[in-house]
Amino acid sequence: MAIEVKVWRDGRPDPEIEGLVQIERYLQRLNLAEGFLVIFDQRTTAPEWEERMHSSKAATATASGRSVWVMRG
């Protein structure tokens, strides 16, 4: 299992796409079928912690068909 962590900061786009590309490279290199992408929203306009904390119910498939669970907080 591989884990990639991203931080969403003010003035920057949502890092999900960049994170999925990066975790896919890790999974390919390690010959793994699944992993996690964790995104921490640190923007000053971010919703309250309870509102922004969630995870995907089903894994997102990468371009090569690997499964990545996206968790946000």
PyMOL Python script that loads the backbone (N, CA, C, O; Angstrom):
from pymol import cmd

cmd.read_pdbstr("""\
ATOM      1  N   MET A   1       0.848  -1.180   0.000  1.00  0.00           N
ATOM      2  CA  MET A   1       0.000   0.000   0.000  1.00  0.00           C
ATOM      3  C   MET A   1       0.889   1.237   0.000  1.00  0.00           C
ATOM      4  O   MET A   1       1.869   1.307   0.741  1.00  0.00           O
ATOM      5  N   ALA A   2       0.546   2.193  -0.822  1.00  0.00           N
ATOM      6  CA  ALA A   2       1.280   3.455  -0.880  1.00  0.00           C
ATOM      7  C   ALA A   2       0.333   4.591  -0.490  1.00  0.00           C
ATOM      8  O   ALA A   2      -0.874   4.516  -0.722  1.00  0.00           O
ATOM      9  N   ILE A   3       0.896   5.640   0.101  1.00  0.00           N
ATOM     10  CA  ILE A   3       0.120   6.803   0.529  1.00  0.00           C
ATOM     11  C   ILE A   3       0.813   8.067   0.024  1.00  0.00           C
ATOM     12  O   ILE A   3       2.022   8.227   0.191  1.00  0.00           O
ATOM     13  N   GLU A   4       0.045   8.957  -0.591  1.00  0.00           N
ATOM     14  CA  GLU A   4       0.541  10.268  -1.000  1.00  0.00           C
ATOM     15  C   GLU A   4      -0.250  11.312  -0.223  1.00  0.00           C
ATOM     16  O   GLU A   4      -1.474  11.211  -0.131  1.00  0.00           O
ATOM     17  N   VAL A   5       0.423  12.310   0.338  1.00  0.00           N
ATOM     18  CA  VAL A   5      -0.221  13.373   1.107  1.00  0.00           C
ATOM     19  C   VAL A   5       0.010  14.695   0.390  1.00  0.00           C
ATOM     20  O   VAL A   5       1.134  15.019   0.006  1.00  0.00           O
ATOM     21  N   LYS A   6      -1.065  15.452   0.214  1.00  0.00           N
ATOM     22  CA  LYS A   6      -1.003  16.770  -0.402  1.00  0.00           C
ATOM     23  C   LYS A   6      -1.660  17.781   0.527  1.00  0.00           C
ATOM     24  O   LYS A   6      -2.547  17.432   1.306  1.00  0.00           O
ATOM     25  N   VAL A   7      -1.224  19.030   0.444  1.00  0.00           N
ATOM     26  CA  VAL A   7      -1.820  20.122   1.214  1.00  0.00           C
ATOM     27  C   VAL A   7      -2.369  21.139   0.220  1.00  0.00           C
ATOM     28  O   VAL A   7      -1.659  21.588  -0.680  1.00  0.00           O
ATOM     29  N   TRP A   8      -3.643  21.497   0.394  1.00  0.00           N
ATOM     30  CA  TRP A   8      -4.287  22.495  -0.463  1.00  0.00           C
ATOM     31  C   TRP A   8      -4.160  23.834   0.242  1.00  0.00           C
ATOM     32  O   TRP A   8      -4.762  24.052   1.293  1.00  0.00           O
ATOM     33  N   ARG A   9      -3.374  24.730  -0.341  1.00  0.00           N
ATOM     34  CA  ARG A   9      -3.088  26.038   0.265  1.00  0.00           C
ATOM     35  C   ARG A   9      -3.764  27.169  -0.516  1.00  0.00           C
ATOM     36  O   ARG A   9      -4.175  26.993  -1.663  1.00  0.00           O
ATOM     37  N   ASP A  10      -3.867  28.315   0.123  1.00  0.00           N
ATOM     38  CA  ASP A  10      -4.452  29.503  -0.513  1.00  0.00           C
ATOM     39  C   ASP A  10      -3.781  29.788  -1.854  1.00  0.00           C
ATOM     40  O   ASP A  10      -2.565  29.661  -1.995  1.00  0.00           O
ATOM     41  N   GLY A  11      -4.590  30.173  -2.831  1.00  0.00           N
ATOM     42  CA  GLY A  11      -4.076  30.578  -4.133  1.00  0.00           C
ATOM     43  C   GLY A  11      -3.626  29.432  -5.027  1.00  0.00           C
ATOM     44  O   GLY A  11      -3.102  29.672  -6.115  1.00  0.00           O
ATOM     45  N   ARG A  12      -3.817  28.212  -4.596  1.00  0.00           N
ATOM     46  CA  ARG A  12      -3.400  27.038  -5.369  1.00  0.00           C
ATOM     47  C   ARG A  12      -4.634  26.243  -5.781  1.00  0.00           C
ATOM     48  O   ARG A  12      -5.650  26.288  -5.088  1.00  0.00           O
ATOM     49  N   PRO A  13      -4.565  25.517  -6.893  1.00  0.00           N
ATOM     50  CA  PRO A  13      -5.705  24.676  -7.292  1.00  0.00           C
ATOM     51  C   PRO A  13      -5.799  23.428  -6.403  1.00  0.00           C
ATOM     52  O   PRO A  13      -4.845  23.064  -5.716  1.00  0.00           O
ATOM     53  N   ASP A  14      -6.944  22.800  -6.435  1.00  0.00           N
ATOM     54  CA  ASP A  14      -7.144  21.541  -5.722  1.00  0.00           C
ATOM     55  C   ASP A  14      -6.066  20.556  -6.183  1.00  0.00           C
ATOM     56  O   ASP A  14      -5.931  20.334  -7.386  1.00  0.00           O
ATOM     57  N   PRO A  15      -5.305  19.966  -5.278  1.00  0.00           N
ATOM     58  CA  PRO A  15      -4.185  19.101  -5.662  1.00  0.00           C
ATOM     59  C   PRO A  15      -4.574  17.663  -5.998  1.00  0.00           C
ATOM     60  O   PRO A  15      -3.693  16.813  -6.133  1.00  0.00           O
ATOM     61  N   GLU A  16      -5.859  17.368  -6.135  1.00  0.00           N
ATOM     62  CA  GLU A  16      -6.275  15.981  -6.363  1.00  0.00           C
ATOM     63  C   GLU A  16      -5.692  15.389  -7.640  1.00  0.00           C
ATOM     64  O   GLU A  16      -5.150  14.284  -7.611  1.00  0.00           O
ATOM     65  N   ILE A  17      -5.790  16.093  -8.747  1.00  0.00           N
ATOM     66  CA  ILE A  17      -5.285  15.544 -10.020  1.00  0.00           C
ATOM     67  C   ILE A  17      -3.778  15.306  -9.943  1.00  0.00           C
ATOM     68  O   ILE A  17      -3.292  14.244 -10.329  1.00  0.00           O
ATOM     69  N   GLU A  18      -3.050  16.289  -9.447  1.00  0.00           N
ATOM     70  CA  GLU A  18      -1.598  16.138  -9.288  1.00  0.00           C
ATOM     71  C   GLU A  18      -1.272  14.956  -8.370  1.00  0.00           C
ATOM     72  O   GLU A  18      -0.350  14.186  -8.639  1.00  0.00           O
ATOM     73  N   GLY A  19      -2.032  14.823  -7.293  1.00  0.00           N
ATOM     74  CA  GLY A  19      -1.810  13.736  -6.355  1.00  0.00           C
ATOM     75  C   GLY A  19      -2.091  12.375  -6.954  1.00  0.00           C
ATOM     76  O   GLY A  19      -1.364  11.417  -6.691  1.00  0.00           O
ATOM     77  N   LEU A  20      -3.157  12.279  -7.770  1.00  0.00           N
ATOM     78  CA  LEU A  20      -3.469  11.003  -8.425  1.00  0.00           C
ATOM     79  C   LEU A  20      -2.375  10.591  -9.398  1.00  0.00           C
ATOM     80  O   LEU A  20      -2.019   9.416  -9.478  1.00  0.00           O
ATOM     81  N   VAL A  21      -1.843  11.553 -10.135  1.00  0.00           N
ATOM     82  CA  VAL A  21      -0.742  11.256 -11.060  1.00  0.00           C
ATOM     83  C   VAL A  21       0.472  10.766 -10.278  1.00  0.00           C
ATOM     84  O   VAL A  21       1.119   9.795 -10.671  1.00  0.00           O
ATOM     85  N   GLN A  22       0.775  11.430  -9.180  1.00  0.00           N
ATOM     86  CA  GLN A  22       1.949  11.068  -8.389  1.00  0.00           C
ATOM     87  C   GLN A  22       1.783   9.696  -7.733  1.00  0.00           C
ATOM     88  O   GLN A  22       2.710   8.886  -7.766  1.00  0.00           O
ATOM     89  N   ILE A  23       0.615   9.421  -7.136  1.00  0.00           N
ATOM     90  CA  ILE A  23       0.422   8.129  -6.481  1.00  0.00           C
ATOM     91  C   ILE A  23       0.423   7.003  -7.509  1.00  0.00           C
ATOM     92  O   ILE A  23       0.879   5.898  -7.214  1.00  0.00           O
ATOM     93  N   GLU A  24      -0.083   7.270  -8.707  1.00  0.00           N
ATOM     94  CA  GLU A  24      -0.052   6.243  -9.751  1.00  0.00           C
ATOM     95  C   GLU A  24       1.391   5.860 -10.101  1.00  0.00           C
ATOM     96  O   GLU A  24       1.693   4.684 -10.301  1.00  0.00           O
ATOM     97  N   ARG A  25       2.278   6.855 -10.175  1.00  0.00           N
ATOM     98  CA  ARG A  25       3.691   6.550 -10.450  1.00  0.00           C
ATOM     99  C   ARG A  25       4.281   5.674  -9.351  1.00  0.00           C
ATOM    100  O   ARG A  25       5.010   4.724  -9.634  1.00  0.00           O
ATOM    101  N   TYR A  26       3.965   5.995  -8.095  1.00  0.00           N
ATOM    102  CA  TYR A  26       4.446   5.176  -6.980  1.00  0.00           C
ATOM    103  C   TYR A  26       3.923   3.740  -7.099  1.00  0.00           C
ATOM    104  O   TYR A  26       4.681   2.780  -6.959  1.00  0.00           O
ATOM    105  N   LEU A  27       2.632   3.612  -7.355  1.00  0.00           N
ATOM    106  CA  LEU A  27       2.025   2.288  -7.446  1.00  0.00           C
ATOM    107  C   LEU A  27       2.636   1.472  -8.579  1.00  0.00           C
ATOM    108  O   LEU A  27       2.894   0.280  -8.419  1.00  0.00           O
ATOM    109  N   GLN A  28       2.866   2.107  -9.714  1.00  0.00           N
ATOM    110  CA  GLN A  28       3.500   1.407 -10.841  1.00  0.00           C
ATOM    111  C   GLN A  28       4.909   0.963 -10.462  1.00  0.00           C
ATOM    112  O   GLN A  28       5.279  -0.186 -10.705  1.00  0.00           O
ATOM    113  N   ARG A  29       5.689   1.847  -9.878  1.00  0.00           N
ATOM    114  CA  ARG A  29       7.076   1.543  -9.521  1.00  0.00           C
ATOM    115  C   ARG A  29       7.150   0.411  -8.495  1.00  0.00           C
ATOM    116  O   ARG A  29       8.052  -0.425  -8.549  1.00  0.00           O
ATOM    117  N   LEU A  30       6.199   0.392  -7.563  1.00  0.00           N
ATOM    118  CA  LEU A  30       6.197  -0.621  -6.514  1.00  0.00           C
ATOM    119  C   LEU A  30       5.368  -1.858  -6.873  1.00  0.00           C
ATOM    120  O   LEU A  30       5.278  -2.805  -6.091  1.00  0.00           O
ATOM    121  N   ASN A  31       4.764  -1.836  -8.067  1.00  0.00           N
ATOM    122  CA  ASN A  31       3.916  -2.929  -8.543  1.00  0.00           C
ATOM    123  C   ASN A  31       2.773  -3.216  -7.561  1.00  0.00           C
ATOM    124  O   ASN A  31       2.517  -4.365  -7.203  1.00  0.00           O
ATOM    125  N   LEU A  32       2.097  -2.147  -7.138  1.00  0.00           N
ATOM    126  CA  LEU A  32       0.973  -2.247  -6.222  1.00  0.00           C
ATOM    127  C   LEU A  32      -0.326  -1.929  -6.944  1.00  0.00           C
ATOM    128  O   LEU A  32      -0.333  -1.164  -7.908  1.00  0.00           O
ATOM    129  N   ALA A  33      -1.425  -2.514  -6.483  1.00  0.00           N
ATOM    130  CA  ALA A  33      -2.719  -2.329  -7.132  1.00  0.00           C
ATOM    131  C   ALA A  33      -3.546  -1.212  -6.516  1.00  0.00           C
ATOM    132  O   ALA A  33      -4.493  -0.737  -7.142  1.00  0.00           O
ATOM    133  N   GLU A  34      -3.210  -0.778  -5.297  1.00  0.00           N
ATOM    134  CA  GLU A  34      -4.036   0.240  -4.655  1.00  0.00           C
ATOM    135  C   GLU A  34      -3.227   1.117  -3.708  1.00  0.00           C
ATOM    136  O   GLU A  34      -2.142   0.752  -3.254  1.00  0.00           O
ATOM    137  N   GLY A  35      -3.798   2.297  -3.426  1.00  0.00           N
ATOM    138  CA  GLY A  35      -3.140   3.227  -2.533  1.00  0.00           C
ATOM    139  C   GLY A  35      -4.109   4.275  -2.021  1.00  0.00           C
ATOM    140  O   GLY A  35      -5.304   4.225  -2.313  1.00  0.00           O
ATOM    141  N   PHE A  36      -3.588   5.227  -1.254  1.00  0.00           N
ATOM    142  CA  PHE A  36      -4.384   6.305  -0.675  1.00  0.00           C
ATOM    143  C   PHE A  36      -3.804   7.657  -1.060  1.00  0.00           C
ATOM    144  O   PHE A  36      -2.587   7.837  -1.106  1.00  0.00           O
ATOM    145  N   LEU A  37      -4.688   8.600  -1.336  1.00  0.00           N
ATOM    146  CA  LEU A  37      -4.319  10.001  -1.524  1.00  0.00           C
ATOM    147  C   LEU A  37      -5.022  10.775  -0.419  1.00  0.00           C
ATOM    148  O   LEU A  37      -6.250  10.773  -0.343  1.00  0.00           O
ATOM    149  N   VAL A  38      -4.246  11.439   0.442  1.00  0.00           N
ATOM    150  CA  VAL A  38      -4.791  12.222   1.550  1.00  0.00           C
ATOM    151  C   VAL A  38      -4.555  13.701   1.242  1.00  0.00           C
ATOM    152  O   VAL A  38      -3.423  14.115   0.991  1.00  0.00           O
ATOM    153  N   ILE A  39      -5.626  14.491   1.262  1.00  0.00           N
ATOM    154  CA  ILE A  39      -5.533  15.919   0.959  1.00  0.00           C
ATOM    155  C   ILE A  39      -5.999  16.717   2.180  1.00  0.00           C
ATOM    156  O   ILE A  39      -7.141  16.581   2.620  1.00  0.00           O
ATOM    157  N   PHE A  40      -5.111  17.542   2.717  1.00  0.00           N
ATOM    158  CA  PHE A  40      -5.437  18.425   3.835  1.00  0.00           C
ATOM    159  C   PHE A  40      -5.720  19.814   3.274  1.00  0.00           C
ATOM    160  O   PHE A  40      -4.867  20.414   2.621  1.00  0.00           O
ATOM    161  N   ASP A  41      -6.924  20.319   3.533  1.00  0.00           N
ATOM    162  CA  ASP A  41      -7.339  21.633   3.054  1.00  0.00           C
ATOM    163  C   ASP A  41      -6.926  22.680   4.083  1.00  0.00           C
ATOM    164  O   ASP A  41      -7.561  22.806   5.130  1.00  0.00           O
ATOM    165  N   GLN A  42      -5.870  23.429   3.792  1.00  0.00           N
ATOM    166  CA  GLN A  42      -5.351  24.435   4.706  1.00  0.00           C
ATOM    167  C   GLN A  42      -5.655  25.862   4.239  1.00  0.00           C
ATOM    168  O   GLN A  42      -5.056  26.818   4.733  1.00  0.00           O
ATOM    169  N   ARG A  43      -6.584  26.006   3.288  1.00  0.00           N
ATOM    170  CA  ARG A  43      -6.952  27.342   2.810  1.00  0.00           C
ATOM    171  C   ARG A  43      -7.662  28.116   3.918  1.00  0.00           C
ATOM    172  O   ARG A  43      -8.348  27.528   4.754  1.00  0.00           O
ATOM    173  N   THR A  44      -7.493  29.418   3.919  1.00  0.00           N
ATOM    174  CA  THR A  44      -8.174  30.244   4.926  1.00  0.00           C
ATOM    175  C   THR A  44      -9.683  30.221   4.712  1.00  0.00           C
ATOM    176  O   THR A  44     -10.439  30.508   5.640  1.00  0.00           O
ATOM    177  N   THR A  45     -10.134  29.886   3.509  1.00  0.00           N
ATOM    178  CA  THR A  45     -11.560  29.820   3.201  1.00  0.00           C
ATOM    179  C   THR A  45     -12.118  28.405   3.310  1.00  0.00           C
ATOM    180  O   THR A  45     -13.270  28.169   2.948  1.00  0.00           O
ATOM    181  N   ALA A  46     -11.329  27.473   3.797  1.00  0.00           N
ATOM    182  CA  ALA A  46     -11.771  26.081   3.910  1.00  0.00           C
ATOM    183  C   ALA A  46     -12.940  25.980   4.882  1.00  0.00           C
ATOM    184  O   ALA A  46     -12.999  26.714   5.869  1.00  0.00           O
ATOM    185  N   PRO A  47     -13.876  25.063   4.598  1.00  0.00           N
ATOM    186  CA  PRO A  47     -14.973  24.847   5.544  1.00  0.00           C
ATOM    187  C   PRO A  47     -14.440  24.367   6.900  1.00  0.00           C
ATOM    188  O   PRO A  47     -13.272  23.996   7.017  1.00  0.00           O
ATOM    189  N   GLU A  48     -15.280  24.379   7.892  1.00  0.00           N
ATOM    190  CA  GLU A  48     -14.902  23.860   9.204  1.00  0.00           C
ATOM    191  C   GLU A  48     -14.478  22.399   9.069  1.00  0.00           C
ATOM    192  O   GLU A  48     -14.921  21.697   8.160  1.00  0.00           O
ATOM    193  N   TRP A  49     -13.619  21.953   9.976  1.00  0.00           N
ATOM    194  CA  TRP A  49     -13.028  20.611   9.929  1.00  0.00           C
ATOM    195  C   TRP A  49     -14.094  19.520   9.723  1.00  0.00           C
ATOM    196  O   TRP A  49     -13.921  18.639   8.881  1.00  0.00           O
ATOM    197  N   GLU A  50     -15.182  19.577  10.483  1.00  0.00           N
ATOM    198  CA  GLU A  50     -16.219  18.549  10.405  1.00  0.00           C
ATOM    199  C   GLU A  50     -16.847  18.482   9.017  1.00  0.00           C
ATOM    200  O   GLU A  50     -17.219  17.402   8.558  1.00  0.00           O
ATOM    201  N   GLU A  51     -16.968  19.623   8.346  1.00  0.00           N
ATOM    202  CA  GLU A  51     -17.578  19.683   7.022  1.00  0.00           C
ATOM    203  C   GLU A  51     -16.650  19.183   5.923  1.00  0.00           C
ATOM    204  O   GLU A  51     -17.117  18.616   4.936  1.00  0.00           O
ATOM    205  N   ARG A  52     -15.352  19.382   6.077  1.00  0.00           N
ATOM    206  CA  ARG A  52     -14.431  19.035   5.001  1.00  0.00           C
ATOM    207  C   ARG A  52     -13.834  17.634   5.135  1.00  0.00           C
ATOM    208  O   ARG A  52     -13.175  17.151   4.214  1.00  0.00           O
ATOM    209  N   MET A  53     -14.060  16.983   6.268  1.00  0.00           N
ATOM    210  CA  MET A  53     -13.503  15.661   6.490  1.00  0.00           C
ATOM    211  C   MET A  53     -14.376  14.606   5.807  1.00  0.00           C
ATOM    212  O   MET A  53     -15.520  14.392   6.207  1.00  0.00           O
ATOM    213  N   HIS A  54     -13.843  13.956   4.792  1.00  0.00           N
ATOM    214  CA  HIS A  54     -14.566  12.860   4.144  1.00  0.00           C
ATOM    215  C   HIS A  54     -13.611  12.019   3.308  1.00  0.00           C
ATOM    216  O   HIS A  54     -12.480  12.420   3.031  1.00  0.00           O
ATOM    217  N   SER A  55     -14.084  10.863   2.920  1.00  0.00           N
ATOM    218  CA  SER A  55     -13.303   9.990   2.054  1.00  0.00           C
ATOM    219  C   SER A  55     -14.218   9.449   0.963  1.00  0.00           C
ATOM    220  O   SER A  55     -15.441   9.444   1.101  1.00  0.00           O
ATOM    221  N   SER A  56     -13.609   8.999  -0.106  1.00  0.00           N
ATOM    222  CA  SER A  56     -14.402   8.437  -1.190  1.00  0.00           C
ATOM    223  C   SER A  56     -14.951   7.085  -0.752  1.00  0.00           C
ATOM    224  O   SER A  56     -14.253   6.307  -0.103  1.00  0.00           O
ATOM    225  N   LYS A  57     -16.192   6.809  -1.106  1.00  0.00           N
ATOM    226  CA  LYS A  57     -16.807   5.528  -0.756  1.00  0.00           C
ATOM    227  C   LYS A  57     -16.211   4.409  -1.606  1.00  0.00           C
ATOM    228  O   LYS A  57     -16.044   3.284  -1.137  1.00  0.00           O
ATOM    229  N   ALA A  58     -15.898   4.722  -2.833  1.00  0.00           N
ATOM    230  CA  ALA A  58     -15.288   3.747  -3.738  1.00  0.00           C
ATOM    231  C   ALA A  58     -13.973   4.319  -4.240  1.00  0.00           C
ATOM    232  O   ALA A  58     -13.802   5.535  -4.329  1.00  0.00           O
ATOM    233  N   ALA A  59     -13.076   3.453  -4.557  1.00  0.00           N
ATOM    234  CA  ALA A  59     -11.772   3.899  -5.029  1.00  0.00           C
ATOM    235  C   ALA A  59     -11.891   4.550  -6.399  1.00  0.00           C
ATOM    236  O   ALA A  59     -12.723   4.162  -7.219  1.00  0.00           O
ATOM    237  N   THR A  60     -11.049   5.540  -6.629  1.00  0.00           N
ATOM    238  CA  THR A  60     -10.915   6.175  -7.929  1.00  0.00           C
ATOM    239  C   THR A  60      -9.932   5.344  -8.730  1.00  0.00           C
ATOM    240  O   THR A  60      -8.882   4.962  -8.214  1.00  0.00           O
ATOM    241  N   ALA A  61     -10.251   5.059  -9.975  1.00  0.00           N
ATOM    242  CA  ALA A  61      -9.334   4.294 -10.817  1.00  0.00           C
ATOM    243  C   ALA A  61      -8.368   5.243 -11.511  1.00  0.00           C
ATOM    244  O   ALA A  61      -8.777   6.263 -12.065  1.00  0.00           O
ATOM    245  N   THR A  62      -7.096   4.904 -11.478  1.00  0.00           N
ATOM    246  CA  THR A  62      -6.092   5.697 -12.172  1.00  0.00           C
ATOM    247  C   THR A  62      -6.101   5.326 -13.648  1.00  0.00           C
ATOM    248  O   THR A  62      -6.832   4.425 -14.060  1.00  0.00           O
ATOM    249  N   ALA A  63      -5.299   6.009 -14.436  1.00  0.00           N
ATOM    250  CA  ALA A  63      -5.237   5.742 -15.880  1.00  0.00           C
ATOM    251  C   ALA A  63      -4.852   4.296 -16.176  1.00  0.00           C
ATOM    252  O   ALA A  63      -5.274   3.735 -17.188  1.00  0.00           O
ATOM    253  N   SER A  64      -4.059   3.696 -15.303  1.00  0.00           N
ATOM    254  CA  SER A  64      -3.643   2.311 -15.530  1.00  0.00           C
ATOM    255  C   SER A  64      -4.534   1.307 -14.797  1.00  0.00           C
ATOM    256  O   SER A  64      -4.225   0.115 -14.764  1.00  0.00           O
ATOM    257  N   GLY A  65      -5.645   1.782 -14.204  1.00  0.00           N
ATOM    258  CA  GLY A  65      -6.597   0.895 -13.575  1.00  0.00           C
ATOM    259  C   GLY A  65      -6.326   0.570 -12.123  1.00  0.00           C
ATOM    260  O   GLY A  65      -6.978  -0.313 -11.567  1.00  0.00           O
ATOM    261  N   ARG A  66      -5.397   1.245 -11.496  1.00  0.00           N
ATOM    262  CA  ARG A  66      -5.129   1.018 -10.083  1.00  0.00           C
ATOM    263  C   ARG A  66      -6.147   1.769  -9.229  1.00  0.00           C
ATOM    264  O   ARG A  66      -6.692   2.787  -9.656  1.00  0.00           O
ATOM    265  N   SER A  67      -6.398   1.274  -8.042  1.00  0.00           N
ATOM    266  CA  SER A  67      -7.399   1.867  -7.151  1.00  0.00           C
ATOM    267  C   SER A  67      -6.739   2.815  -6.164  1.00  0.00           C
ATOM    268  O   SER A  67      -5.739   2.480  -5.529  1.00  0.00           O
ATOM    269  N   VAL A  68      -7.325   4.021  -6.045  1.00  0.00           N
ATOM    270  CA  VAL A  68      -6.819   5.008  -5.090  1.00  0.00           C
ATOM    271  C   VAL A  68      -8.002   5.541  -4.304  1.00  0.00           C
ATOM    272  O   VAL A  68      -8.963   6.049  -4.882  1.00  0.00           O
ATOM    273  N   TRP A  69      -7.931   5.424  -2.974  1.00  0.00           N
ATOM    274  CA  TRP A  69      -8.950   6.002  -2.105  1.00  0.00           C
ATOM    275  C   TRP A  69      -8.505   7.417  -1.780  1.00  0.00           C
ATOM    276  O   TRP A  69      -7.381   7.638  -1.329  1.00  0.00           O
ATOM    277  N   VAL A  70      -9.405   8.382  -2.014  1.00  0.00           N
ATOM    278  CA  VAL A  70      -9.099   9.788  -1.758  1.00  0.00           C
ATOM    279  C   VAL A  70      -9.763  10.187  -0.441  1.00  0.00           C
ATOM    280  O   VAL A  70     -10.975  10.052  -0.268  1.00  0.00           O
ATOM    281  N   MET A  71      -8.947  10.678   0.468  1.00  0.00           N
ATOM    282  CA  MET A  71      -9.434  11.124   1.776  1.00  0.00           C
ATOM    283  C   MET A  71      -9.119  12.607   1.915  1.00  0.00           C
ATOM    284  O   MET A  71      -8.014  13.049   1.599  1.00  0.00           O
ATOM    285  N   ARG A  72     -10.097  13.372   2.390  1.00  0.00           N
ATOM    286  CA  ARG A  72      -9.922  14.821   2.536  1.00  0.00           C
ATOM    287  C   ARG A  72     -10.160  15.240   3.981  1.00  0.00           C
ATOM    288  O   ARG A  72     -11.006  14.697   4.691  1.00  0.00           O
ATOM    289  N   GLY A  73      -9.378  16.227   4.377  1.00  0.00           N
ATOM    290  CA  GLY A  73      -9.559  16.730   5.737  1.00  0.00           C
ATOM    291  C   GLY A  73      -9.042  18.129   5.865  1.00  0.00           C
ATOM    292  O   GLY A  73      -9.112  18.716   6.945  1.00  0.00           O
TER     293      GLY A  73
END
""", "prot")
cmd.dss("prot")
cmd.show_as("cartoon", "prot")
cmd.util.cbc("prot")
cmd.orient("prot")
